[in-house]
Amino acid sequence: MYANSSKFHAAAQRAIERRKSEDDAPRLVAEVPSLRSARILIIEQVPTGSTRHTKHVVVARAPALFVIPCGDATCQDGGHDITSQVMSAFRRRLLTAQGEDGCGGMSGSAPCGRSIRFELTAEYAS
């Protein structure tokens, strides 16, 4: 029972830190005023295949921060910071962009080994 409590506490602490980073980040609408809408399809590569999910960006209140947590619950200090790739695409007013990122965390005593691919779609004001 103590191990589960410890895992819960660690996950809760990571969530608090993630929310603080988002709160402290500049707002996306201030950084890219012409951006009207955006979505990011995230494809996580795992040893047994892949999973997909779409992040719909609420431009009016979103932080200019794009950090995707690692999908491996046992991964420590991992995740995918795609902020520079996404913001570069937005600043260049790209309608679509793609990228990849490997997880830098540790799963037990081994490197995590998970990675993501992402496909960005954006719309801008004229």
N, CA, C and O atoms as CSV, one atom per row, in Angstrom:
chain,resi,resn,atom,element,x,y,z
A,1,MET,N,N,0.815,-1.193,0.000
A,1,MET,CA,C,0.000,0.000,0.000
A,1,MET,C,C,0.861,1.260,0.000
A,1,MET,O,O,0.512,2.249,-0.644
A,2,TYR,N,N,1.985,1.230,0.720
A,2,TYR,CA,C,2.864,2.383,0.778
A,2,TYR,C,C,3.427,2.714,-0.600
A,2,TYR,O,O,3.572,3.889,-0.935
A,3,ALA,N,N,3.751,1.694,-1.411
A,3,ALA,CA,C,4.292,1.937,-2.748
A,3,ALA,C,C,3.270,2.670,-3.607
A,3,ALA,O,O,3.636,3.592,-4.336
A,4,ASN,N,N,2.002,2.285,-3.542
A,4,ASN,CA,C,0.975,2.973,-4.307
A,4,ASN,C,C,0.810,4.412,-3.850
A,4,ASN,O,O,0.625,5.309,-4.673
A,5,SER,N,N,0.875,4.637,-2.539
A,5,SER,CA,C,0.779,5.984,-1.994
A,5,SER,C,C,1.942,6.841,-2.478
A,5,SER,O,O,1.760,8.012,-2.813
A,6,SER,N,N,3.127,6.262,-2.513
A,6,SER,CA,C,4.315,6.970,-2.972
A,6,SER,C,C,4.203,7.328,-4.456
A,6,SER,O,O,4.561,8.434,-4.860
A,7,LYS,N,N,3.700,6.379,-5.273
A,7,LYS,CA,C,3.506,6.642,-6.700
A,7,LYS,C,C,2.472,7.737,-6.916
A,7,LYS,O,O,2.649,8.610,-7.765
A,8,PHE,N,N,1.382,7.687,-6.137
A,8,PHE,CA,C,0.345,8.709,-6.244
A,8,PHE,C,C,0.917,10.079,-5.893
A,8,PHE,O,O,0.653,11.061,-6.587
A,9,HIS,N,N,1.695,10.147,-4.821
A,9,HIS,CA,C,2.291,11.419,-4.396
A,9,HIS,C,C,3.228,11.959,-5.478
A,9,HIS,O,O,3.211,13.156,-5.766
A,10,ALA,N,N,4.037,11.095,-6.073
A,10,ALA,CA,C,4.959,11.532,-7.124
A,10,ALA,C,C,4.193,12.044,-8.339
A,10,ALA,O,O,4.558,13.063,-8.925
A,11,ALA,N,N,3.129,11.333,-8.718
A,11,ALA,CA,C,2.320,11.770,-9.866
A,11,ALA,C,C,1.624,13.093,-9.562
A,11,ALA,O,O,1.559,13.971,-10.423
A,12,ALA,N,N,1.107,13.240,-8.351
A,12,ALA,CA,C,0.447,14.486,-7.961
A,12,ALA,C,C,1.443,15.640,-7.972
A,12,ALA,O,O,1.109,16.743,-8.404
A,13,GLN,N,N,2.651,15.397,-7.505
A,13,GLN,CA,C,3.684,16.436,-7.488
A,13,GLN,C,C,4.049,16.853,-8.914
A,13,GLN,O,O,4.224,18.042,-9.181
A,14,ARG,N,N,4.166,15.890,-9.834
A,14,ARG,CA,C,4.462,16.218,-11.237
A,14,ARG,C,C,3.339,17.057,-11.847
A,14,ARG,O,O,3.599,17.991,-12.605
A,15,ALA,N,N,2.088,16.719,-11.514
A,15,ALA,CA,C,0.944,17.483,-12.028
A,15,ALA,C,C,0.970,18.912,-11.510
A,15,ALA,O,O,0.691,19.846,-12.262
A,16,ILE,N,N,1.297,19.095,-10.250
A,16,ILE,CA,C,1.393,20.441,-9.665
A,16,ILE,C,C,2.492,21.238,-10.362
A,16,ILE,O,O,2.296,22.406,-10.697
A,17,GLU,N,N,3.645,20.610,-10.579
A,17,GLU,CA,C,4.756,21.288,-11.244
A,17,GLU,C,C,4.402,21.645,-12.689
A,17,GLU,O,O,4.770,22.714,-13.175
A,18,ARG,N,N,3.683,20.745,-13.376
A,18,ARG,CA,C,3.276,21.003,-14.752
A,18,ARG,C,C,2.314,22.193,-14.814
A,18,ARG,O,O,2.443,23.057,-15.682
A,19,ARG,N,N,1.349,22.233,-13.889
A,19,ARG,CA,C,0.401,23.358,-13.855
A,19,ARG,C,C,1.111,24.672,-13.549
A,19,ARG,O,O,0.773,25.701,-14.135
A,20,LYS,N,N,2.084,24.659,-12.648
A,20,LYS,CA,C,2.829,25.877,-12.331
A,20,LYS,C,C,3.610,26.361,-13.552
A,20,LYS,O,O,3.636,27.558,-13.838
A,21,SER,N,N,4.241,25.443,-14.267
A,21,SER,CA,C,4.967,25.821,-15.488
A,21,SER,C,C,4.024,26.440,-16.507
A,21,SER,O,O,4.357,27.434,-17.151
A,22,GLU,N,N,2.834,25.841,-16.651
A,22,GLU,CA,C,1.849,26.389,-17.584
A,22,GLU,C,C,1.372,27.770,-17.141
A,22,GLU,O,O,1.216,28.670,-17.966
A,23,ASP,N,N,1.141,27.934,-15.843
A,23,ASP,CA,C,0.693,29.229,-15.327
A,23,ASP,C,C,1.756,30.307,-15.506
A,23,ASP,O,O,1.428,31.465,-15.764
A,24,ASP,N,N,3.028,29.935,-15.372
A,24,ASP,CA,C,4.131,30.890,-15.473
A,24,ASP,C,C,4.515,31.232,-16.914
A,24,ASP,O,O,5.182,32.237,-17.158
A,25,ALA,N,N,4.098,30.402,-17.859
A,25,ALA,CA,C,4.470,30.606,-19.260
A,25,ALA,C,C,3.689,31.775,-19.855
A,25,ALA,O,O,2.572,32.064,-19.428
A,26,PRO,N,N,4.284,32.446,-20.846
A,26,PRO,CA,C,3.524,33.493,-21.538
A,26,PRO,C,C,2.318,32.872,-22.237
A,26,PRO,O,O,2.323,31.682,-22.553
A,27,ARG,N,N,1.303,33.666,-22.474
A,27,ARG,CA,C,0.102,33.174,-23.150
A,27,ARG,C,C,0.361,33.097,-24.660
A,27,ARG,O,O,1.030,33.952,-25.240
A,28,LEU,N,N,-0.177,32.074,-25.259
A,28,LEU,CA,C,-0.009,31.839,-26.688
A,28,LEU,C,C,-0.557,32.997,-27.516
A,28,LEU,O,O,0.068,33.404,-28.496
A,29,VAL,N,N,-1.707,33.528,-27.139
A,29,VAL,CA,C,-2.324,34.629,-27.885
A,29,VAL,C,C,-1.420,35.874,-27.875
A,29,VAL,O,O,-1.439,36.648,-28.832
A,30,ALA,N,N,-0.646,36.075,-26.832
A,30,ALA,CA,C,0.286,37.210,-26.773
A,30,ALA,C,C,1.519,36.954,-27.648
A,30,ALA,O,O,2.074,37.887,-28.229
A,31,GLU,N,N,1.937,35.714,-27.737
A,31,GLU,CA,C,3.125,35.368,-28.515
A,31,GLU,C,C,2.839,35.293,-30.020
A,31,GLU,O,O,3.685,35.651,-30.840
A,32,VAL,N,N,1.640,34.827,-30.370
A,32,VAL,CA,C,1.266,34.667,-31.779
A,32,VAL,C,C,-0.154,35.213,-31.955
A,32,VAL,O,O,-1.104,34.436,-32.055
A,33,PRO,N,N,-0.309,36.544,-31.994
A,33,PRO,CA,C,-1.640,37.147,-32.039
A,33,PRO,C,C,-2.482,36.742,-33.251
A,33,PRO,O,O,-3.711,36.774,-33.184
A,34,SER,N,N,-1.849,36.368,-34.339
A,34,SER,CA,C,-2.603,36.006,-35.547
A,34,SER,C,C,-3.138,34.570,-35.510
A,34,SER,O,O,-3.949,34.199,-36.358
A,35,LEU,N,N,-2.704,33.770,-34.558
A,35,LEU,CA,C,-3.160,32.383,-34.473
A,35,LEU,C,C,-4.621,32.328,-34.052
A,35,LEU,O,O,-4.999,32.930,-33.046
A,36,ARG,N,N,-5.441,31.618,-34.803
A,36,ARG,CA,C,-6.867,31.503,-34.497
A,36,ARG,C,C,-7.239,30.137,-33.940
A,36,ARG,O,O,-8.076,30.043,-33.042
A,37,SER,N,N,-6.631,29.085,-34.459
A,37,SER,CA,C,-6.917,27.748,-33.942
A,37,SER,C,C,-5.743,26.831,-34.231
A,37,SER,O,O,-4.953,27.062,-35.146
A,38,ALA,N,N,-5.653,25.791,-33.431
A,38,ALA,CA,C,-4.568,24.816,-33.618
A,38,ALA,C,C,-4.956,23.498,-32.959
A,38,ALA,O,O,-5.687,23.455,-31.970
A,39,ARG,N,N,-4.445,22.445,-33.538
A,39,ARG,CA,C,-4.568,21.131,-32.916
A,39,ARG,C,C,-3.296,20.359,-33.207
A,39,ARG,O,O,-2.630,20.569,-34.221
A,40,ILE,N,N,-2.980,19.465,-32.291
A,40,ILE,CA,C,-1.767,18.668,-32.424
A,40,ILE,C,C,-2.140,17.208,-32.274
A,40,ILE,O,O,-2.632,16.791,-31.226
A,41,LEU,N,N,-1.908,16.431,-33.319
A,41,LEU,CA,C,-2.080,14.984,-33.251
A,41,LEU,C,C,-0.780,14.413,-32.716
A,41,LEU,O,O,0.290,14.641,-33.281
A,42,ILE,N,N,-0.877,13.669,-31.624
A,42,ILE,CA,C,0.303,13.099,-30.978
A,42,ILE,C,C,0.248,11.590,-31.132
A,42,ILE,O,O,-0.730,10.952,-30.744
A,43,ILE,N,N,1.306,11.024,-31.702
A,43,ILE,CA,C,1.407,9.588,-31.897
A,43,ILE,C,C,2.585,9.114,-31.051
A,43,ILE,O,O,3.740,9.425,-31.342
A,44,GLU,N,N,2.277,8.361,-30.005
A,44,GLU,CA,C,3.340,7.859,-29.127
A,44,GLU,C,C,3.732,6.466,-29.564
A,44,GLU,O,O,2.898,5.565,-29.656
A,45,GLN,N,N,5.019,6.304,-29.833
A,45,GLN,CA,C,5.550,5.005,-30.225
A,45,GLN,C,C,5.904,4.217,-28.966
A,45,GLN,O,O,6.661,4.689,-28.118
A,46,VAL,N,N,5.352,3.023,-28.857
A,46,VAL,CA,C,5.647,2.127,-27.743
A,46,VAL,C,C,6.112,0.804,-28.325
A,46,VAL,O,O,5.857,0.525,-29.497
A,47,PRO,N,N,6.794,-0.019,-27.527
A,47,PRO,CA,C,7.309,-1.279,-28.069
A,47,PRO,C,C,6.238,-2.165,-28.726
A,47,PRO,O,O,6.549,-2.938,-29.632
A,48,THR,N,N,5.001,-2.059,-28.280
A,48,THR,CA,C,3.942,-2.919,-28.821
A,48,THR,C,C,3.109,-2.247,-29.904
A,48,THR,O,O,2.139,-2.841,-30.375
A,49,GLY,N,N,3.450,-1.038,-30.313
A,49,GLY,CA,C,2.677,-0.344,-31.338
A,49,GLY,C,C,2.691,1.148,-31.124
A,49,GLY,O,O,3.738,1.737,-30.855
A,50,SER,N,N,1.522,1.764,-31.245
A,50,SER,CA,C,1.450,3.204,-31.040
A,50,SER,C,C,0.063,3.573,-30.518
A,50,SER,O,O,-0.914,2.849,-30.707
A,51,THR,N,N,0.018,4.722,-29.857
A,51,THR,CA,C,-1.250,5.288,-29.407
A,51,THR,C,C,-1.346,6.689,-29.988
A,51,THR,O,O,-0.330,7.332,-30.254
A,52,ARG,N,N,-2.575,7.160,-30.184
A,52,ARG,CA,C,-2.801,8.483,-30.772
A,52,ARG,C,C,-3.785,9.259,-29.911
A,52,ARG,O,O,-4.727,8.696,-29.353
A,53,HIS,N,N,-3.552,10.552,-29.816
A,53,HIS,CA,C,-4.560,11.439,-29.248
A,53,HIS,C,C,-4.352,12.841,-29.825
A,53,HIS,O,O,-3.260,13.195,-30.269
A,54,THR,N,N,-5.412,13.610,-29.804
A,54,THR,CA,C,-5.364,14.958,-30.362
A,54,THR,C,C,-5.495,15.971,-29.243
A,54,THR,O,O,-6.393,15.886,-28.405
A,55,LYS,N,N,-4.584,16.930,-29.247
A,55,LYS,CA,C,-4.631,18.044,-28.298
A,55,LYS,C,C,-5.216,19.236,-29.048
A,55,LYS,O,O,-4.606,19.751,-29.985
A,56,HIS,N,N,-6.397,19.667,-28.631
A,56,HIS,CA,C,-7.010,20.861,-29.198
A,56,HIS,C,C,-6.535,22.057,-28.378
A,56,HIS,O,O,-6.735,22.101,-27.165
A,57,VAL,N,N,-5.919,23.008,-29.029
A,57,VAL,CA,C,-5.329,24.160,-28.351
A,57,VAL,C,C,-6.380,25.268,-28.252
A,57,VAL,O,O,-6.906,25.725,-29.267
A,58,VAL,N,N,-6.677,25.691,-27.038
A,58,VAL,CA,C,-7.592,26.815,-26.817
A,58,VAL,C,C,-6.725,28.069,-26.825
A,58,VAL,O,O,-6.195,28.490,-25.797
A,59,VAL,N,N,-6.596,28.650,-28.008
A,59,VAL,CA,C,-5.642,29.740,-28.245
A,59,VAL,C,C,-5.835,30.893,-27.272
A,59,VAL,O,O,-4.849,31.462,-26.801
A,60,ALA,N,N,-7.061,31.252,-26.959
A,60,ALA,CA,C,-7.344,32.422,-26.120
A,60,ALA,C,C,-6.749,32.316,-24.722
A,60,ALA,O,O,-6.468,33.338,-24.096
A,61,ARG,N,N,-6.553,31.091,-24.219
A,61,ARG,CA,C,-6.020,30.985,-22.857
A,61,ARG,C,C,-4.869,29.988,-22.700
A,61,ARG,O,O,-4.399,29.761,-21.585
A,62,ALA,N,N,-4.416,29.397,-23.796
A,62,ALA,CA,C,-3.352,28.400,-23.728
A,62,ALA,C,C,-2.000,29.042,-23.421
A,62,ALA,O,O,-1.722,30.155,-23.867
A,63,PRO,N,N,-1.163,28.340,-22.660
A,63,PRO,CA,C,0.208,28.816,-22.473
A,63,PRO,C,C,1.011,28.537,-23.739
A,63,PRO,O,O,0.679,27.633,-24.506
A,64,ALA,N,N,2.048,29.303,-23.949
A,64,ALA,CA,C,2.960,29.065,-25.064
A,64,ALA,C,C,3.982,28.025,-24.603
A,64,ALA,O,O,5.190,28.264,-24.614
A,65,LEU,N,N,3.469,26.882,-24.204
A,65,LEU,CA,C,4.273,25.802,-23.649
A,65,LEU,C,C,3.633,24.491,-24.087
A,65,LEU,O,O,2.441,24.273,-23.869
A,66,PHE,N,N,4.414,23.635,-24.694
A,66,PHE,CA,C,3.892,22.374,-25.205
A,66,PHE,C,C,4.773,21.228,-24.715
A,66,PHE,O,O,5.730,20.825,-25.375
A,67,VAL,N,N,4.420,20.721,-23.546
A,67,VAL,CA,C,5.146,19.612,-22.922
A,67,VAL,C,C,4.170,18.456,-22.795
A,67,VAL,O,O,3.131,18.574,-22.146
A,68,ILE,N,N,4.511,17.346,-23.417
A,68,ILE,CA,C,3.669,16.155,-23.421
A,68,ILE,C,C,4.269,15.153,-22.438
A,68,ILE,O,O,5.413,14.732,-22.613
A,69,PRO,N,N,3.519,14.767,-21.413
A,69,PRO,CA,C,4.061,13.782,-20.461
A,69,PRO,C,C,4.321,12.445,-21.148
A,69,PRO,O,O,3.644,12.092,-22.113
A,70,CYS,N,N,5.286,11.720,-20.655
A,70,CYS,CA,C,5.562,10.376,-21.159
A,70,CYS,C,C,4.374,9.478,-20.798
A,70,CYS,O,O,3.815,9.590,-19.707
A,71,GLY,N,N,4.001,8.601,-21.704
A,71,GLY,CA,C,2.891,7.697,-21.475
A,71,GLY,C,C,3.220,6.506,-20.590
A,71,GLY,O,O,2.326,5.746,-20.219
A,72,ASP,N,N,4.486,6.334,-20.248
A,72,ASP,CA,C,4.899,5.224,-19.383
A,72,ASP,C,C,4.800,5.688,-17.932
A,72,ASP,O,O,5.534,6.579,-17.505
A,73,ALA,N,N,3.891,5.081,-17.184
A,73,ALA,CA,C,3.670,5.479,-15.789
A,73,ALA,C,C,4.900,5.257,-14.918
A,73,ALA,O,O,5.028,5.882,-13.865
A,74,THR,N,N,5.803,4.383,-15.337
A,74,THR,CA,C,7.005,4.119,-14.529
A,74,THR,C,C,8.169,5.026,-14.914
A,74,THR,O,O,9.216,4.991,-14.268
A,75,CYS,N,N,8.002,5.834,-15.955
A,75,CYS,CA,C,9.075,6.716,-16.421
A,75,CYS,C,C,9.301,7.841,-15.415
A,75,CYS,O,O,8.354,8.490,-14.969
A,76,GLN,N,N,10.543,8.058,-15.073
A,76,GLN,CA,C,10.926,9.138,-14.163
A,76,GLN,C,C,11.666,10.222,-14.934
A,76,GLN,O,O,12.575,9.934,-15.713
A,77,ASP,N,N,11.268,11.470,-14.709
A,77,ASP,CA,C,11.929,12.639,-15.305
A,77,ASP,C,C,11.890,12.641,-16.825
A,77,ASP,O,O,12.788,13.181,-17.471
A,78,GLY,N,N,10.851,12.037,-17.401
A,78,GLY,CA,C,10.720,11.992,-18.852
A,78,GLY,C,C,9.653,12.936,-19.353
A,78,GLY,O,O,9.142,13.776,-18.611
A,79,GLY,N,N,9.332,12.791,-20.585
A,79,GLY,CA,C,8.331,13.618,-21.236
A,79,GLY,C,C,8.893,14.174,-22.530
A,79,GLY,O,O,10.019,13.870,-22.923
A,80,HIS,N,N,8.091,14.985,-23.175
A,80,HIS,CA,C,8.447,15.496,-24.497
A,80,HIS,C,C,8.162,16.988,-24.551
A,80,HIS,O,O,7.003,17.402,-24.591
A,81,ASP,N,N,9.207,17.789,-24.552
A,81,ASP,CA,C,9.051,19.242,-24.664
A,81,ASP,C,C,9.185,19.606,-26.145
A,81,ASP,O,O,10.289,19.662,-26.686
A,82,ILE,N,N,8.048,19.850,-26.784
A,82,ILE,CA,C,8.035,20.191,-28.208
A,82,ILE,C,C,7.749,21.680,-28.415
A,82,ILE,O,O,7.385,22.107,-29.511
A,83,THR,N,N,7.920,22.455,-27.356
A,83,THR,CA,C,7.614,23.890,-27.399
A,83,THR,C,C,8.360,24.605,-28.515
A,83,THR,O,O,7.745,25.345,-29.283
A,84,SER,N,N,9.666,24.404,-28.623
A,84,SER,CA,C,10.426,25.170,-29.622
A,84,SER,C,C,9.983,24.819,-31.035
A,84,SER,O,O,9.905,25.707,-31.884
A,85,GLN,N,N,9.689,23.548,-31.313
A,85,GLN,CA,C,9.247,23.154,-32.652
A,85,GLN,C,C,7.868,23.742,-32.969
A,85,GLN,O,O,7.646,24.262,-34.062
A,86,VAL,N,N,6.948,23.656,-32.009
A,86,VAL,CA,C,5.589,24.151,-32.226
A,86,VAL,C,C,5.584,25.675,-32.363
A,86,VAL,O,O,4.955,26.213,-33.274
A,87,MET,N,N,6.276,26.366,-31.471
A,87,MET,CA,C,6.291,27.834,-31.531
A,87,MET,C,C,6.980,28.332,-32.795
A,87,MET,O,O,6.576,29.353,-33.353
A,88,SER,N,N,8.003,27.636,-33.252
A,88,SER,CA,C,8.658,28.012,-34.506
A,88,SER,C,C,7.670,27.916,-35.666
A,88,SER,O,O,7.628,28.803,-36.519
A,89,ALA,N,N,6.881,26.857,-35.702
A,89,ALA,CA,C,5.877,26.701,-36.759
A,89,ALA,C,C,4.835,27.816,-36.678
A,89,ALA,O,O,4.461,28.392,-37.700
A,90,PHE,N,N,4.371,28.119,-35.476
A,90,PHE,CA,C,3.389,29.191,-35.316
A,90,PHE,C,C,3.966,30.533,-35.757
A,90,PHE,O,O,3.306,31.282,-36.477
A,91,ARG,N,N,5.171,30.841,-35.338
A,91,ARG,CA,C,5.770,32.139,-35.679
A,91,ARG,C,C,6.010,32.277,-37.185
A,91,ARG,O,O,6.012,33.387,-37.718
A,92,ARG,N,N,6.210,31.159,-37.860
A,92,ARG,CA,C,6.391,31.183,-39.315
A,92,ARG,C,C,5.063,31.051,-40.046
A,92,ARG,O,O,5.020,30.992,-41.274
A,93,ARG,N,N,3.969,31.005,-39.266
A,93,ARG,CA,C,2.609,30.911,-39.804
A,93,ARG,C,C,2.409,29.685,-40.691
A,93,ARG,O,O,1.711,29.742,-41.703
A,94,LEU,N,N,3.030,28.580,-40.298
A,94,LEU,CA,C,2.855,27.337,-41.047
A,94,LEU,C,C,1.462,26.775,-40.773
A,94,LEU,O,O,0.989,26.794,-39.636
A,95,LEU,N,N,0.825,26.286,-41.800
A,95,LEU,CA,C,-0.490,25.677,-41.649
A,95,LEU,C,C,-0.382,24.255,-41.115
A,95,LEU,O,O,-1.267,23.781,-40.402
A,96,THR,N,N,0.705,23.582,-41.462
A,96,THR,CA,C,0.969,22.233,-40.960
A,96,THR,C,C,2.456,22.109,-40.648
A,96,THR,O,O,3.296,22.775,-41.254
A,97,ALA,N,N,2.752,21.253,-39.704
A,97,ALA,CA,C,4.145,20.960,-39.354
A,97,ALA,C,C,4.173,19.591,-38.689
A,97,ALA,O,O,3.175,19.131,-38.135
A,98,GLN,N,N,5.322,18.960,-38.754
A,98,GLN,CA,C,5.509,17.656,-38.124
A,98,GLN,C,C,6.827,17.658,-37.371
A,98,GLN,O,O,7.735,18.429,-37.681
A,99,GLY,N,N,6.919,16.790,-36.385
A,99,GLY,CA,C,8.160,16.664,-35.650
A,99,GLY,C,C,8.185,15.383,-34.848
A,99,GLY,O,O,7.213,14.629,-34.804
A,100,GLU,N,N,9.320,15.157,-34.217
A,100,GLU,CA,C,9.523,13.970,-33.385
A,100,GLU,C,C,10.284,14.378,-32.136
A,100,GLU,O,O,10.987,15.389,-32.115
A,101,ASP,N,N,10.127,13.571,-31.099
A,101,ASP,CA,C,10.879,13.805,-29.866
A,101,ASP,C,C,10.993,12.493,-29.105
A,101,ASP,O,O,10.020,11.751,-28.971
A,102,GLY,N,N,12.186,12.218,-28.611
A,102,GLY,CA,C,12.417,11.031,-27.791
A,102,GLY,C,C,12.337,11.388,-26.321
A,102,GLY,O,O,12.693,12.495,-25.920
A,103,CYS,N,N,11.869,10.448,-25.524
A,103,CYS,CA,C,11.784,10.669,-24.081
A,103,CYS,C,C,13.172,10.527,-23.471
A,103,CYS,O,O,13.901,9.583,-23.777
A,104,GLY,N,N,13.527,11.456,-22.620
A,104,GLY,CA,C,14.829,11.428,-21.968
A,104,GLY,C,C,14.794,10.840,-20.568
A,104,GLY,O,O,15.787,10.906,-19.844
A,105,GLY,N,N,13.663,10.265,-20.178
A,105,GLY,CA,C,13.520,9.745,-18.826
A,105,GLY,C,C,14.070,8.342,-18.656
A,105,GLY,O,O,14.616,7.742,-19.581
A,106,MET,N,N,13.907,7.844,-17.445
A,106,MET,CA,C,14.355,6.499,-17.096
A,106,MET,C,C,13.165,5.665,-16.657
A,106,MET,O,O,12.327,6.126,-15.883
A,107,SER,N,N,13.094,4.442,-17.151
A,107,SER,CA,C,12.082,3.488,-16.743
A,107,SER,C,C,12.812,2.393,-15.977
A,107,SER,O,O,13.429,1.502,-16.562
A,108,GLY,N,N,12.725,2.484,-14.649
A,108,GLY,CA,C,13.552,1.604,-13.820
A,108,GLY,C,C,14.998,2.045,-13.949
A,108,GLY,O,O,15.312,3.216,-13.736
A,109,SER,N,N,15.888,1.110,-14.300
A,109,SER,CA,C,17.309,1.447,-14.443
A,109,SER,C,C,17.713,1.610,-15.908
A,109,SER,O,O,18.897,1.759,-16.211
A,110,ALA,N,N,16.738,1.583,-16.816
A,110,ALA,CA,C,17.029,1.698,-18.244
A,110,ALA,C,C,16.428,2.978,-18.815
A,110,ALA,O,O,15.437,3.490,-18.294
A,111,PRO,N,N,17.033,3.495,-19.891
A,111,PRO,CA,C,16.420,4.643,-20.558
A,111,PRO,C,C,15.009,4.288,-21.021
A,111,PRO,O,O,14.746,3.147,-21.402
A,112,CYS,N,N,14.124,5.242,-20.990
A,112,CYS,CA,C,12.715,5.012,-21.312
A,112,CYS,C,C,12.528,4.415,-22.710
A,112,CYS,O,O,11.886,3.374,-22.847
A,113,GLY,N,N,13.055,5.028,-23.709
A,113,GLY,CA,C,12.960,4.487,-25.058
A,113,GLY,C,C,11.685,4.837,-25.814
A,113,GLY,O,O,11.565,4.487,-26.988
A,114,ARG,N,N,10.735,5.511,-25.187
A,114,ARG,CA,C,9.523,5.910,-25.911
A,114,ARG,C,C,9.802,7.171,-26.708
A,114,ARG,O,O,10.712,7.939,-26.396
A,115,SER,N,N,9.009,7.363,-27.730
A,115,SER,CA,C,9.134,8.574,-28.535
A,115,SER,C,C,7.752,8.974,-29.026
A,115,SER,O,O,6.813,8.178,-29.006
A,116,ILE,N,N,7.645,10.220,-29.465
A,116,ILE,CA,C,6.404,10.689,-30.066
A,116,ILE,C,C,6.701,11.291,-31.428
A,116,ILE,O,O,7.803,11.769,-31.698
A,117,ARG,N,N,5.687,11.250,-32.271
A,117,ARG,CA,C,5.642,12.040,-33.493
A,117,ARG,C,C,4.441,12.953,-33.316
A,117,ARG,O,O,3.458,12.579,-32.677
A,118,PHE,N,N,4.521,14.137,-33.877
A,118,PHE,CA,C,3.356,15.008,-33.794
A,118,PHE,C,C,3.103,15.671,-35.139
A,118,PHE,O,O,4.017,15.922,-35.924
A,119,GLU,N,N,1.825,15.944,-35.372
A,119,GLU,CA,C,1.388,16.631,-36.577
A,119,GLU,C,C,0.540,17.825,-36.141
A,119,GLU,O,O,-0.520,17.671,-35.534
A,120,LEU,N,N,1.030,19.000,-36.461
A,120,LEU,CA,C,0.394,20.254,-36.075
A,120,LEU,C,C,-0.429,20.798,-37.242
A,120,LEU,O,O,0.019,20.789,-38.389
A,121,THR,N,N,-1.630,21.268,-36.935
A,121,THR,CA,C,-2.487,21.954,-37.906
A,121,THR,C,C,-2.895,23.282,-37.283
A,121,THR,O,O,-3.342,23.320,-36.137
A,122,ALA,N,N,-2.741,24.379,-38.037
A,122,ALA,CA,C,-3.053,25.708,-37.489
A,122,ALA,C,C,-3.784,26.558,-38.513
A,122,ALA,O,O,-3.665,26.362,-39.722
A,123,GLU,N,N,-4.551,27.517,-37.983
A,123,GLU,CA,C,-5.230,28.519,-38.812
A,123,GLU,C,C,-4.885,29.898,-38.239
A,123,GLU,O,O,-4.766,30.075,-37.027
A,124,TYR,N,N,-4.731,30.861,-39.142
A,124,TYR,CA,C,-4.329,32.218,-38.747
A,124,TYR,C,C,-5.310,33.242,-39.315
A,124,TYR,O,O,-6.008,32.985,-40.296
A,125,ALA,N,N,-5.341,34.402,-38.675
A,125,ALA,CA,C,-6.113,35.522,-39.198
A,125,ALA,C,C,-5.395,36.055,-40.429
A,125,ALA,O,O,-4.175,35.936,-40.542
A,126,SER,N,N,-6.143,36.635,-41.338
A,126,SER,CA,C,-5.555,37.180,-42.572
A,126,SER,C,C,-4.681,38.371,-42.304
A,126,SER,O,O,-4.114,38.942,-43.236
